[in-house]
Every structure is written in structure tokens, then in C-alpha cells.
Amino acid sequence: MKNICLVLFLIFSSVAGAQLSLNYTYPNDPSVRENLEHWRDLKFGIIIHWGIYAVPGIVESWSICNEDWVGRDTALNYEDYKKWYFGLSKEFNPTQFNPEAWASSAKNAGMKYLVFTTKHHDGFCMFDSKYSDFKITNGPFQSNPKSNVTREVFNAFRKEDFFIGAYFSKPDWHSDYYWWHAFATGERNNNYDIRKFPEQWKRFQNYTANQISELTSEYGKVDMLWLDGGWVRPLETINDEVLSWQCPIPAWSQDVNVPRLAEIARKNNPGTLLIDRTVHGEYENYRTPEQRIPEGRLDYPWETCMTLGNAWGFVPNDKYKSSREVIHKLVEVVAKGGNLLLGVGPTATGVFPEEVNLRLKEIGNWTSRNSEAIYNTRSVSEFKWGDFYFTDGKNGEKYAYVLLKEGESIGKELVLPWSVVSSDSYIEELSTREKMKVVKQYGRVIIKPSVRVRELSKTLPVVVFKLN
Ligand code: FHN
């Protein structure tokens, strides 16, 4: 039994102000700002990593990168391994591909936006690019009516009213313009000195711009470009954060000209959000902490991207987080002013693993009954007190969240300071809409949940109270 004395400091206080950002740049373009505020309302999204790496069920792309932290079959020499990996494009034939089922599962979980890997670092295009033969429409799946996977995925999620994000890797380890055959491939960076071969890099910049143009003009409305591969960036933007990655840093600038990509994308879809991850500034419209939730509340738009299992893509026997754990993270992220982008990987045949579908269904059981306390809310300066989180609704209502461990329940009394409950306000438990019995004494307001609500709380990962 969780002995709870819930004193809700929902009045603004000087304490625990938001963690001020040192290098976040709010967009100037009104349509981008409007799109950003809309995205902030959505709170919960799905990022889907799907590519040839699903065939063997290994980590996406990284095993072909010649950096010693990467795990790969050392029985093969590196060149043979790379050949084997790229050869997976001739085996990838997802005959059970069912993007409508993916979209329905994600929607039922309460997710509102999608980020889909149109191309990961390995350069394999999950769309029918005119600028590459290394693509899903040039292999065993090419005759399938759904072979242009990105188009099918975007359409299926758009039909469920999802905000559409295109994940696009700035580095492309299959492109001769990035890993040039004239030199041995090295680590994650391009493998030639751009200062000596500027025309080769110009070719890569054009190749990238052409693919961004395809993705933002031939695949319906794309709301966001989620650019990954932060090491591809102008040299002058290398900062302590990049140095902390402890990865090789070239002496030259890998500037892929993101302003040009933004211009192309926004000409095709005005207001497109640009997420040039970790390369702060004008084209990082929100920040993207990965696999972690920031300590404090952040005063700028941000999103935690986190895997449901341990891998971004499908790997066999992955260990998935419980639905309770995901819902706790969702509430924590929302109370701190962010969004949660949850990562799943479909199998080589094109379906979500059954355990993933089950988790998404369980998550939906909670989000569907507490949706108003998630979407459209905004964080407050006093976002946390003890074990509890708080947010503001947009119409003066407030929400208080009590996170419960397995088997825990709320206690017989919850205490509110008098000041937060005006004379005519009332308090309800959100999932039952049951009005709370409230006693006012000695400058405090005591909520006395009914036996029914206390019993129900044993089955809930989070109990939400709404102060009207
Ligand atoms: O290198 C990628 C990684 O494979 C994965 O796609 C993640 C997802 O956020 N992004 C990069 C690592 O930050």
C-alpha cells in the first residue's frame, strides 16, 4: 500500500524553474512554429526501424562500420562481412508486410506521430529512389504491389491521422560518394579528405538533396524530417557533446548542407519540422535525448527517443519494457515538457512481433482512459513533488499523476493545500470520472478516494486526478 500524502503544489513557485537551454533556437517561420506547437500536443509517437538488418535480426547498419565497439561475426574478414551485409538486399522479401496493422496497433496504443526509417546509415532505401539501385524496389520484393514501402507506411499511418516523420540518415555507407571505392572504408565518417576531393563531396550533397526532394514531393505530406547521423555536420559545430561520443573526428567538414535540404522540404511541405539531431541551431526544431529522460524539466521542445526492447530494429528474443514502465516514462516525459518516441522493429516478414502488439495494446488500455491528461498538456514549473507529477491543461484544468508500482494502490487520504482548490472547483479521478469526496480543514484539502477507486488503482500503472 503506497502511503500517500499528496500535497499538490500546483501554484507556480520560484523553485525548480525549467532547465534553461543554452543552445536551442526557436524557429522564426510562423508555419514551422505552428507545426511545432501541434507536434508538442501529440506527446507520444512511434519510431520504426526497418531494413535489410531485419533479415538476420541484427543491429541496424552498425556492423559494417569499421569501429571496434561494434559486434560482428569476426570469422569473416571485414570486406567479406560487408559484402555479406549488403547482399542481404537480395534476401529481404517481407511478404507479410502489413502497414495498416502497424498503424492500427500504434493508434490503439495512443500514439499520434510516426518516424519511419526511409534510409538508415547502410544506405538501403526503403523507398523507390531514382538515385540508388540499393533499394527495396530492386530485389525479391520489387514485384509486390506494396514494394514502395515508405509510400505504403506513410499512407497507412496518414489514414489513421498520424503526423508523418521521415527518418533519413545523413551518412550513407553504401553510396560511393560517401564511402568512395577509391579508398578503404574506415569508420563512420566519409573515407576521403573532402578538402582534397571537394567534387566528390559535392556529388554526395547533390545525391542527398535529390533523395530529400523525392521523399518530400512524391510521398504525400511529410510533416517532419528526422535527420540522423549527427557526425555528418560542419566542422565548426563539433562540440563537447560530439567529443563525448569518443568516435573518430575527421579534420574536414562533413557539411551536407542542411539549409538546402530544409529549403527543399519546406518548398514541398511548408512548415516541415527539421530535426538535425545534435547539430543545434535553426534546423534542430526540437532536441532528441536518446534512451534517457532528462533530469529536470526543459523549457524548449524536446523528445526522448527510446526503444521498447533493447534494439531499435527487430532482433530475436529482445526483452521488451513492461507497459507499466512505458506509461511511467510517458508521464515523466510529459510532465517535464517533452514527447516520448518509442522504438519498435518489424520482423523480416513485415509484421510487429506479437509481444510488441501486446505491449502496445496494454499501453492503449491506459492512454485511452487518461488521454486528456497526456495530449495538449504543458509542463508547469512545479512539475514534480515527491512521487507525483503535475501538468496544466489548456483550459485552466490541472492534472496530478501518481505512479504506482505493481500491486501498489493509492491510500485512503490524499492531501491538497487549500490554495490549489478554489471554492467551486471539484476533483475527479480521471479514468472513472468519479468525483472525489473532499474534506477541508486547517488550510488543507483532503481527498478521500472511494473503495472502488482504491481497488481500481491496484490495476493501474498511474492514477490521474483532474482539478477542474
Ligand atoms: O546510429 C543511429 C542508431 O542506429 C539509431 O538509428 C538511433 C535512433 O535514434 N540513432 C542513431 C544513434 O543516435
Boltz pocket constraint, residues with backbone or C-beta under 6 A from the ligand:
constraints:
  - pocket:
      binder: B
      contacts: [[A, 60], [A, 228], [A, 229], [A, 290], [A, 305], [A, 312]]
      max_distance: 6.0
